[in-house]
Amino acid sequence: MTSVFPLSPHPSTPASTTTVYTGDQIQGIPVVSQLAVADLAPGQHHRVYFQGVQMGSGQHWYVPVMVAKGAHPGPCVGLVAGVHGDEMSSISAVQRIMAQLNPAEMAGTVLAAIGVSRPAVEYTQSWWPTAQGGGTPYDPNRLWPGDENGDTAPSRHAGLLWNRLFQPNLDVAMDYHTVTTGSDFALFLYADLRQPAVRQMAELFPVDQVMDDPGLAGTLETAFVTANIPALTVEIGSPRCFDPDKIALAVEGSLNVLKQQGIVPGPLGRTAAEVSTIFGNGLASIRSTQGGFLELLVDLRDPVEAGQPVALQRNAFGDVVADYHSPVAGVVAIVARDALCEPGSRVMQILYQRDQSQG
């Protein structure tokens, strides 16, 4: 088995983190406002609801949390799904990983948070809707690590999860997503490959494509990496539905990470090397210049050359009003699936290898 990559200490982890039960139960499951996995009995599965931010009515949003606590000590790996509410394959992948774990055979812990952005999940939409401003929406993956005393409910929610669930417990993390509604994505990783531990994780996934990504402020992945918790983002195809083939591969890669960490026994499954994963460090975007009906000339995972026609638009009479060409040589990572396309909409994104010597 591949050796376990070294883990960095968490200098900001509270020294006396304990589990705080609120005394409430939801459908027989206890509610916590803070969780310390060290307090949980080893060799067992555990379920709690994490008490998140309050709604305008004063009730709370509750996040389902599952913990597989190994019979023997070891690292704690976090699985996060549903940061965006329309990303159903992310939730299914995490559920399937947890269903395969036997705590009696584990050395370490796996903590899963399911449907993190509760109101977004309830409405199967990407952004978190608030009551303020007539329903101002916020992107919940631009708010991490959040602020318990922040100016918005989703920022406070992120702060509670970060301070009382994620940061005190996790040594490694994987954040599961899909593309947003109206588009489609290959099986794809965002990973800061400058980090040796993150690179090692990424190479364990049998995915279509990996982007060497230095990170984007406010994303959960970047918050983890900044806190010395190796992490990557797993993108599992289409929104609002289950993509069984991509889910299965995402589960296989995730279990590889757990095996490589020594948390679960068994040989590694397929890895990036075995499925010829394509690595790149740039994602070129093509956006529509006209309104019209979009026709794709290439699809996900197709290789393209610089200048190659990749899409066109027609007006209501069927006339071609715009055509689009790839600005780079690379492979198609994201495509629009909505046929009606307004000016400025994303048509396509192409993963490519940027010449870093040219800046």
NORFEN-V608869 format. One record per pair of residues at least 12 apart in sequence whose C-alpha atoms are under 10 Angstrom apart, sorted by the first residue. I is the first residue (numbers start at 1). J is the second residue. Records with the same first field share a line. If there is no record, write none. Layout:
I = J  J
This chain:
1 = 259  260  261  262  265  266  267  268
2 = 200  259  260  261  262  267  268
3 = 259  260  261  262
4 = 197  200  257  258  259  260  261  262  263
5 = 196  197  198  200  201  230  260  261
6 = 196  197  230  261
7 = 75  171  172  197  228  229  230
8 = 171  172  197  227  228  229  230
9 = 171  227  228  229
10 = 167  168  169  170  171  227  228  229
11 = 227  228
12 = 163  167  168  227
13 = 163  164  167  168  169  170  227
14 = 163  164  167  168  169
15 = 168
16 = 36  168
17 = 34  35  36  37  38  39  163  164  165  168  169
18 = 34  35  36  37  38  39  164  168
19 = 32  33  34  35  36  37  38  39  40  164  165
20 = 32  33  34  35  36  164
21 = 33  34  35  48  49  50  51
22 = 34  50  51
24 = 49  51
25 = 48  49
26 = 48  49  62
28 = 48
29 = 46  47  48  49  64
30 = 47  48  49  50
31 = 47  48  49  50  51  62  63  64  65
32 = 48  49  50  51  52  62  63  65  164  165
33 = 48  49  50  51  52  62  160  161  164  165
34 = 50  51  52  160  161  163  164  165  166  168
35 = 48  50  65  161  163  164  165  166  168  169
36 = 164  165  166  168  169
37 = 67  68  69  76  109  110  111  165  168  169  170
38 = 69  73  76  109  169
40 = 67  68  69
41 = 68  69  70  71
42 = 68  69  70  71  72  73  103  104  106  107  108  109
43 = 68  69  70  71  72  102  103  104  105  106  107  108  109
44 = 67  68  69  70  71  101  102  103  104  106  109
45 = 66  67  68  69  70  98  99  101  102  103  104  109  110  111
46 = 65  66  67  68  69  111
47 = 64  65  66  67  68  111  112
48 = 62  63  64  65  66  67  113
49 = 61  62  63  64  65  66  113  114
50 = 62  63  64  65  113  116  160  161  164  165
51 = 63  64  157  160  161  164
52 = 116  117  118  153  154  156  157  158  159  160  161  164
53 = 118  148  152  153  154  155  156  157  158  159  160  161
54 = 153  154  156  157
55 = 119  130  131  153
56 = 130  131  132  153
60 = 118  157
61 = 116  117  118  119  157
62 = 115  116  117  118
63 = 113  114  115  116  117  118  161
64 = 112  113  114  115  116  118
65 = 79  80  111  112  113  114  115  116  165
66 = 79  94  95  98  110  111  112  113  114
67 = 79  98  103  109  110  111  112  113
68 = 98  99  101  102  103  104  106  108  109  110  111  112
69 = 101  102  103  104  105  106  107  108  109  110  111  263
70 = 101  102  103  104  105  106  107  108  109  110  263  264
71 = 102  103  104  105  106  107  108  109
72 = 103  104  105  106  107  108  109  263
73 = 106  107  108  109  263
74 = 106  107  108  109  171  261  262  263
75 = 107  108  109  110  169  170  171  172  258  261  262  263
76 = 107  108  109  110  111  169  170  171  172  173  258  261  263
77 = 108  109  110  111  112  166  169  170  171  172  173  174  229  230  231  257  258  261  263
78 = 109  110  111  112  113  165  166  167  169  170  171  172  173  174  175  229  231
79 = 91  93  94  95  97  98  110  111  112  113  114  166  170  172  173  174  175  176  231  254
80 = 94  111  112  113  114  115  116  166  173  174  175  176  177  220  233
81 = 93  94  95  112  113  114  115  116  117  174  175  176  177  178  234
82 = 94  113  114  115  116  117  118  120  121  124  126  140  175  176  177  178
83 = 113  114  115  116  117  118  120  121  126  127  128  139  140  141  158  175  176  177  219  220
84 = 115  116  117  118  119  120  121  124  125  126  127  128  139  140  141  176  177  178  179  180  239
85 = 115  116  117  118  119  120  121  122  123  124  125  126  127  128  140  177  180  239  240
86 = 115  120  121  122  123  124  125  126  127  177  178  179  180  181  238  239  240  241
87 = 115  120  121  124  125  126  176  177  178  179  180  181  235  236  237  238  239  240  241  242
88 = 115  121  124  176  177  178  236  237  238  239  240  241  242  243
89 = 176  177  178  235  236  237  238  239  240  241  242  243  244  246  247  250
90 = 114  115  175  176  177  178  234  235  236  237  239  241  242  243  247  250
91 = 112  113  114  115  116  176  177  178  242  247
92 = 114  176  241  242  243  244  247  248  251
93 = 176  177  236  242  243  244  246  247  248  249  250  251  252  254
94 = 112  113  114  174  175  176  247  250  251  254
95 = 112  113  114  251
96 = 247  248  251
97 = 110  112  248  250  251  252  254  255  258
98 = 110  111  112  251  255
100 = 251  255  264
101 = 255  258  263  264
102 = 264  265
103 = 263  264
104 = 264
105 = 263  264  265
106 = 258  259  262  263  264  265
107 = 258  261  262  263  264  265
108 = 258  261  262  263  264
109 = 169  170  171  258  263  264
110 = 170  172  173  258  263  264
111 = 165  166  169  170  173
112 = 166  173  174
113 = 161  165  166  175
116 = 140  157  158  161
117 = 129  139  140  141  154  157  158
118 = 154  157
119 = 154
120 = 137  138  139  140
124 = 181  239  240
125 = 180  181  239  240
126 = 138  139  140  141  179  180  181  239  240
127 = 139  140  141  154  180
128 = 140  141  153  154
129 = 153  154
130 = 152  153  154
131 = 153
132 = 152  153
137 = 154
138 = 152  153  154  155
139 = 154  155  218  219
140 = 154  155  157  158  218  219  220
141 = 154  155  158  216  217  218  219  220  221
142 = 155  216  217  218  219  220  222
143 = 155  156  157  158  159  217  218  219  220  223
144 = 156  157  158  159  161  162  217  218  219  220  221  222  223  224
145 = 157  158  159  160  161  162  163  166  167  217  218  219  220  221  222  223  224  226  227
146 = 158  159  160  161  162  163  218  220  223
147 = 159  160  161  162  163
148 = 160  161  162  163
158 = 220
162 = 220  223  224
166 = 224  229
167 = 223  224  227  228  229
170 = 224  229  230
171 = 224  227  228  229  230  231
172 = 197  198  201  224  225  228  229  230  231  232  257  258  261
173 = 198  220  221  224  225  229  230  231  232  233
174 = 201  220  221  224  230  231  232  233  234  254  257
175 = 189  190  219  220  221  224  231  232  233  234  235
176 = 189  221  232  233  234  235  236  250
177 = 189  233  234  235  236  237  238  239
178 = 233  234  235  236  237  238  239  240  241  243
179 = 235  236  237  238  239  240  334  335
180 = 237  238  239  240  336
181 = 238  239  240  336  337  338
182 = 238  239  240  335  336  337  338  339  340  346
183 = 237  238  239  334  335  336  337  338  346  347  348
184 = 236  237  238  239  299  300  333  334  335  336  337  338  348
185 = 235  236  237  238  239  299  300  301  332  333  334  335  336  348  349
186 = 207  208  209  235  236  237  238  246  299  300  301  332  333  334  335
187 = 205  206  207  208  209  210  234  235  236  237  238  245  246  247  249  250  277  300  301  333  334
188 = 205  206  207  208  209  210  211  233  234  235  236  237  246  250  277  278  279  333  334
189 = 202  205  207  208  209  210  211  212  213  232  233  234  235  236  250  279
190 = 202  209  210  211  212  213  214  215  221  231  232  233  234  235  281
191 = 210  211  212  213  214  215  221  222  225  230  231  232  233  234  281
192 = 210  211  212  213  214  215  221  222  225  230  231  232  233  281
193 = 210  211  212  213  214  232  281
194 = 212  213  214
195 = 214  225  228  230  231
196 = 230
197 = 229  230  231
198 = 225  229  230  231  232
199 = 212  230  231  232
200 = 230  257  260
201 = 230  231  232  253  254  256  257  258  260  261  271
202 = 231  232  233  234  253  254  257  271  272
203 = 253  256  257  270  271  272  273  274  277
204 = 252  253  254  255  256  257  260  268  269  270  271  272  273  274
205 = 234  249  250  251  252  253  254  255  256  257  269  270  271  272  273  274  275  277
206 = 246  249  250  251  252  253  254  256  269  270  271  272  273  274  275  276  277
207 = 234  235  236  246  249  250  252  253  270  271  272  273  274  275  276  277  278
208 = 246  249  272  275  276  277  278  279  300  301  331  333
209 = 235  272  276  277  278  279  280  301  331  332  333  351
210 = 233  234  235  272  277  278  279  280  281  333  351
211 = 278  279  280  281  282  283  333  351  352  353
212 = 279  280  281  282  283  353
213 = 232  280  281  282  283
214 = 281
215 = 232
219 = 233
220 = 232  233
221 = 233  234
234 = 250  253  254
235 = 247  250
236 = 248  249  250
237 = 300  333  334
238 = 334  337
249 = 269  270  271
252 = 268  269  270  271
253 = 268  269  270  271  272
254 = 269
255 = 267  268  269
256 = 268  269  270  271
257 = 269
278 = 301  330  331  351  352  353
279 = 331  351  352  353
280 = 330  331  350  351  352  353  354
281 = 351  352  353  354  355  356
282 = 328  330  349  350  351  352  353  354  355  356
283 = 328  330  331  332  333  334  348  349  350  351  352  353  354
284 = 326  327  328  329  330  332  333  348  349  350  351  352  354
285 = 326  327  328  334  335  346  347  348  349  350  351
286 = 310  311  324  325  326  327  335  344  345  346  347  348  349  350
287 = 324  341  342  343  344  345  346  347  348  349
288 = 311  312  313  322  323  324  341  342  343  344  345  346  347  348
289 = 313  321  322  323  324  341  342  343  344  345  347
290 = 313  314  315  321  322  323  341  342  343  344  345
291 = 313  314  315  321  322  340  341  342  343  344  345
292 = 312  313  314  315  316  318  319  320  321  322  339  340  341  342  343
293 = 312  313  314  315  316  318  320  321  322  338  339  340  341  342
294 = 311  312  313  314  315  320  322  323  336  337  338  339  340  341  342  347
295 = 310  311  312  313  314  323  336  337  338  339  340  341  347
296 = 309  310  311  312  313  324  335  336  337  339  347  348
297 = 309  310  311  312  324  325
298 = 310  311  331  332  335  348
299 = 311  331  332  333  334  335  336  348
300 = 331  332  333  334  335  348  349  350
301 = 330  331  332  333  334  350  351
302 = 330  331  332  333  350
303 = 329  330  331  332  333  350  351  352
304 = 325  326  327  328  329  330  331  332  350  351  352
305 = 325  326  327  328  329  330  331
306 = 325  326  327  328  329  330
307 = 324  325  326  327  328  329
308 = 324  325  326  327  328  329
309 = 323  324  325  326  327
310 = 323  324  325  326  332  347  348
311 = 323  324  325  326  335  347  348
312 = 324  325  347
313 = 339  340  341
314 = 340
315 = 340
324 = 347  348
326 = 348  349  350
327 = 350
328 = 350  351  352  353  354
329 = 350  351  352  353  354
330 = 349  350  351  352  353  354
331 = 349  350  351  352  353
332 = 348  349  350  351  352
333 = 348  349  350  351  352
334 = 346  347  348  349  350  351
335 = 347  348  349  350
336 = 348  349
